């Protein structure tokens, strides 16, 4: 690794890393700021380009120590930072000494490989990074073929999305797309839409989730807008018997996705 050490908190590279905390700057450069050995390893494994690796051996966790050389070899460039300079660039209270600038693959609706039995997740209009990240983890866990995110308020490059997804934002194609364009493409690809709503009367476990299906979830406070509910082939609810009148959207999405997985595993077992 590069032996030159950046010590100043006002170094140009450190300033750039700090600027990349801002959505406007990330979108201007077309990159994401990713911190942590696990997250960076998953990004590289998924084919994201690691353009810069900033590292601080004095702060390495055990995992970072074991992955530093591997990530360094994958990086287009790398720079060593002193602890104080790294702390200035880091977003974490206890950083592990690895911070990278990555460039995503160019996924589009036209280049996506649409599967005849594909399982997709649509995250429509969510803003909270923690919920978006948790949904990405669930989508990865069940093997979704792609995730579509809509709404101007959702920032996939938010470091809290990356962190709460545990790097799952990298493991599946994730596209930030326009609602209307997505609905049109899903209809063209004959993907059935299963929307979620607390006002529906049909329990999610009674809705067929085989074949090409997109599960659509929306904001907890307002729910999915009328356009998604009108376009849906089925609208499902999650029955609740307690005093609470809604579930966290990440929990709700996970339940429906795992029901889709259960149905698919059961159908495969019957065939085999």
N, C-alpha and C positions, 0 to 999 in steps of 0.2 A: 504494500500500500504506500501511497504518497507520504513521504516523511515530513514535508513542509507542514507546519502547524499554523493555523489561523487562530490568533489569540485575541484580537480586538473584537469587541461587541459591535463596533461601527464599521467593520469590514464590509466591502461591497457585496460579497456572497452572503454574509449573515443578513444584511439588509434585504437582499432579494428573498431569502427564505422567510423572513418576517412578512414581507409584502404578500407572499403566496398564501398567507392565512386568509386573505381577503378574496371573496368570490370574484370580484371584478378583475383582479390581477390574474387569478387562475384561468378565468375564461379568456382573458387577453392573450395569455401565453399558450393556452390549450393543454395545460398540464395539471397534475394533482400533487399536493404535498402529502407524503405518506411517512408516518413515523412508526418504528417498531420492527423488530426482526421478523415476526410472524407475518405481519401485513405485507412487508416488502417481499418476503419469500413467495407469498401467494401471488402477488402482482407479477413478479418475474416468471413464475411457473405458468401463469395464464397468458403469457405473451405480451405483457405490457413492457414498454421500453423504459429501462431505468437510465435516465439521462444523467443523473448526478446522485452520488452517494456521499453524504456528509457523515463522518463517523468520529467518535470520541472513545478510544479504548478505556480511558479511566472510568467511564460510565457503563461499560458493557455489562449486561446481564449474562447469565450462563448461556441463554439461547442466542443472544447477540454475539457472544464470543464464538459460538459454534458456527454461526452463519456469516460472519463478517467477510471471510475470504471468498466464500461462494458469491455473495452479493457484490463484493468488490470486482470479481472477475466478470460479472454480468453488467456492471455499470459502464456507461460510455465515458464517464469521468468521475473522479472521487477526490475529496479533500478532507484532511484531518482538521478537526476543530478542538481547541482547548476547552476544558469543562465550562468555563464562564461564557465563552462564545457559543458553545452548543446550547447551554441553558437559555441563552437569549433567543435562539431560533426554535427551540423545542416548545411544544404545547403541553407537555406532560409534567405532572408534579414530580414523578420519578422516571425520567427518561432512561431508555436502555442503551443509548449511545449510537443509534442508527436512525438516520433521517434521509429520505430520498425524494427526488423530483421525478415523477413518472409520467409518461405520455400514453394515453389509452389507445387501443385499437380503434379503427374507424368503423364501428358498427352502425348500420342503417337499416331501415325497413326493407330496402331492396337487396341488401347483401346478406341478410339473416337467412339461415337455413331453416325453412319452415318444415316442421315434421307433421306427418299425418296423424300421429297420436301425441302431439306436443302438449306439454303442460306449461302454461304461461301465467305470470302474475302481473297485474296492472295496479300500480300504486298511483291513484288519481288524486292529485291536489293536496298531498300531505306536506307539512312543513317541518315538523319536529325531527331533527336528525336522528335521535335515538330510536324513534319508531321506524323510520326508513331503514336504518341499519339493522334493526332486529328482523324486519321483514325480509331483508336480503339474506340474512342468515338462514331463515326458514326456507326461503326459495332454494338456496344452495343445498340445504339438508335433504329436501325431498327430490332434488334433481330437476328443478324447473329448466326448461329449454331456453328461456329468456325472461327478463324482467323489463317492463316498460314503466317509466316514471313520467307523469304529466304534471303540469302546473309550474308557473314561474317561481313560486316560492320554494320549490325543492331544489336543493343544491347538492348534487351527488358528490362534489368535490369537498364538501365540508369535512374537515378532519374528524368531527364527531360521528359522521356517517361511516367513514372508513373504520374508525375504532370500534363503534358499536356493532358493525357488521363482522368484526373479527377478520377482516380481509375478504369476506365473502362477496363484496362489491366487485372483486376482480375475477371471481371464479366462474361466473355466468355472464353471458352477454347482457348488459344493462344499457338501455337506450332511454334518453330523455327526449320525448316526442310530443307533438301536438295531439290533443285529444281527438279532434275530428279526423285527422289523418290516420291515427291509430285505429279508430273504429272502422274506417273505410277499409284499411288493409286487413284487419282481422276478419271482416265480412268477406273480402275477396279470397282470403285463404281458408274460408269456411271453418273458422275457429269459433266455437260456441262461447258465448259470454255468460258467465255466472256471477251476478252481482250480489253483494252482501248488503243487507238493510235490516235494522231492528224492526221495521214495520212490515216485513214479509211474514207470511203465514207458514211457509214451507221450511222445515228444519234442514240444515245443510247436509245431514247424513242421508236424506231421502232424495237428494238431487243427483242424477247420473253425472259422473265426472270422468267418464272414459272418452277416448278419442281426443281430438284437438280441442282443448278447453283453456280459456283464460279466466282466472279468478280475479275479480275486480274489487278492490277495497278503497274506501275513501275516508275523509276526516271524521273523527269521532263526534264532534260537536254539530256538524251540519249534514254529515252523510254524503253519499254520492249525489251528484247533480242529476237533474231530470233526463239529460241526454244519455247518460250511461244506463239509467234505470229503464228508459224506453228502448234502448238498443239491446238490452239483456235478453237472452233466451230463457233464463231462469233467474229468479231473485230468491236468495236463501237467507234465513235468519239463524242465529244461534240461540236456542231456547235458554231462558234464564229464570230461575226459581227463587232467587233471593231478592233483597231490597234494591240492589244495584240495577240500573236500567241500561247499562252498556258495558261492553268489555273494551279493554285497551285494543286499539286497532291491530297492533302487532300480534296479540294473542288470538284475536279473531281470525286474522289471516293465516296464522299457523294452523289453527284447527281445521280450516277448510282445505288447506294444502295437504295436510296429513290425511284427511279423509279421501282426497283424490289419490294419494299414494296407496292408501289401504285398498281402495276399489281396484286399482290397477294391479296390485300384487295378487289380490284375490282372483281377478280375471285371468291373469297369467297362470296361476296355479290350477285353475279349472281346465285350461287348455293343455297344460303339460302333463 
